[in-house]
Amino acid sequence: MAMTSLFVLPDKAQAQVDTQAEDRSQTAKQRRQDPSNLTELRKEAEQAAKKLEDATKALEKRQATAKAARDQLTTKLRLLREAELQLGRIRQPVSELAELLYEQPVGADGVVPFLSGDADTDMLPAMGSVNYMLSVRQQAVERTSALAQQTEILAGEAQELRAGNLLAEAQLAAEVDLLRKQSDKIVKSLTAALVKLGIKIDKVGRAALGCNPLRAATAGNYPNGLIPRAMLCPLQQKGHSLRADATIAFVSLNEAYKQTFGRPICVTDAYRNLTEQQSIYYRRPGFAAVPGRSNHGLGLAVDLCGGVERFRSAEFNWMEKNGKRYGWFHPDWAYSSPFEPWHWEYDPKMDKLP
Ligand SMILES: [Zn+2]
């Protein structure tokens, strides 16, 4: 009895066999190759991330433009106030003098006594001064009222600009918020799909964080071999991790591989931190890349076993033919110098090709 149980296929494998027997249609075939719509989810997540990034950029740009416009208005208003004050200072003595003249009682001859003094020679220049003062005063009054009008217009403009910007910013912020929620939702479905396919997510959710494809770019900011563990997403193959986008693409590739060979891809090595890179380099000189230079240190390369490591084996040929669809390829150098049929790399740009 104990013997027979050894030959019972695990549920998953049994289900797979059943599915193969039942479904022959094209859509079923596609579904089997990508059982949880992983590729679709991944593309959706990337698109959502791009939309979110664009909207955030638009909001930031809007905020910057609004700030520049506000600063410009503030400067204009300050200059106007300064001009007003200056004008007030000029106007004051002119105005006082002119008013002093007006206050002089007019004599019977209709001439202001102050102006009809004994010295007739002073008369004309004095009259000229009065006229001049009056005209300066008039000009000052006109300029002041023009300035006041301009100030009012600008203040109104500032108010309108503020209201308009607040509205636009609120709309953009709401849009960003919505896009963030959508993106979070997609990442959640993606994580659920990965868990379903055997990716272990730890209790504190660190691995889930690392499996967020939106973090792939952030992981790319770390130096080779120094990506924090929480930024890496584990593979279905125990003990191995890669950058989130590379992992998700590898899971899809692995599912397709399983459909053909009935077993998962065998992985010897994936992400390698700097210490591991150094250790391999010194133990097996010429075998591994110079420490700090390997794509293993970027979480974008794997070394495979289970047949792929043998050049022109069925597994190798399958990988060569199908890998690119998932962004996984055998780099040119690995065909000859050094000859490393087991070494495969991920290129997110290739993965984005239709
Ligand atoms: Zn390698």
Boltz pocket constraint, residues with backbone or C-beta under 6 A from the ligand:
constraints:
  - pocket:
      binder: B
      contacts: [[A, 296], [A, 301], [A, 302], [A, 303], [A, 342], [A, 343], [A, 344]]
      max_distance: 6.0
